[in-house]
Amino acid sequence: MSDLPRCPKCSSEYTYEDGNLYVCPECAHEWVKDAIRESTDRKPVVRDAHGNELADGDSVTVIKNLKIKGSSSVVKVGTKVKGIRLVEGDHDIDCKIPGIGAMQLKSEFVKKA
């Protein structure tokens, strides 16, 4: 089996090298060899409400009452959340809140503990 990467557009395994490019014969997509390495190495920088950089495994504190959509529950100010995980998207923190369960938070409503 080839050690070449799959096509990022159609996931085809039949890619081949052409100079400094990888080429997919199925969808005709071409990309630079270093582009995949760069995209996997870079992680988005996520900052809390005070500008502190957050990382996976950090503990954060909620700085605003947050209503839970579709429920009458509220995440109260001062709730400490341990062991966060950073994800891509609008809600960039994945966590488990004690007494509520798994949910996603926006980094603008937390501060690093």
N, C-alpha and C positions, 0 to 999 in steps of 0.2 A: 504494500500500500504506500502511496506517495505521502511525503511529509509536507506537501504544499497545502496552504490554507483553503478552506471552502470559499466559494463566492459569497461576499457579504450581501449581495442583492437577491440571489435565488437559492443559495445554499448548495449549489452544485459541487460535486467532488471532483469534477473533471477539469480543474483549472490547470493552466500551464504557464511557464515563464516566457517572456518575450523581452529581452533586454532588462530594463529596470522596472518592468511592469508584470503584473499577473493578469491573465486574460481568461475569461469564462467563455467557452465555446457555445454554451447553451443560450445565454442571454446577451452575449457580446459586451459584457461589462468589463472595463479595464480599470485597474487601480495600481498605485505605486506600491512597491514592496514594503517600504518603511511605514506606510500609512496604517497598516494593521497594528504593527508594534507600537506606534505612537498612540493610537486610539485606545489600546488596552492598558497602556502605562499611565495615562492621564486620568486622574479622578477629579471630579468637580470639587472646588473648595466651598464648603458650607460654613457659614458664620452665624452665630447666634444674634440676638437682638442688640447686644453691646459690641459686636464686631469681633468676638473671640472665635478662633477657628475650632470647629468641632471635628471629632474623629470617631470611628467605630469604637464602641465600648465605653464612651464617655457617659457621665451622669449629668443630667440637666434638670432645671427647675422651671416649671410653668410660671409665666409672669402675668398671665391674664386669664380670667375665667373663660373657658372654651365650651360652648354648647356642642353636644354631640348630635350630629345630623340624624334625624329619624328617631330620636330618643328624648326623654325628658331629663336625662343625666347631664351633669356638668363636670368638667375637669376643673377643679378649683385652683386658684392662685396658690403657689407654694408647693404644689404636688411635685415630689421628686421622682424622676424617672431614671432608672439605672440601666446600663448596658444598651445604649441606643445603637442603631444600625443606619448608616447613611445610604439613601437610595436616590435615584434620579427622578425628577418630576417636580410638580408644584409642591406637594407635601414630601419634603426631602428627608424626614426622619421616620424610621420604622421602629416601633417600641411596644412594650407591654406596660400598661399603666395599672398599678395596684388597685384592685376593686372594680376595674372596668374591663381590662383585657387588651388584646392586640389592637393597635390603631396606628395611623400615620399622623404626624404633626408637621406644621410649618416651622422652620427654624426661626422665623421672626417672632414667635411667641414663647421662646424659651431662652434661658441663660445658662451658661456652663456652671455646673456646681463645683 
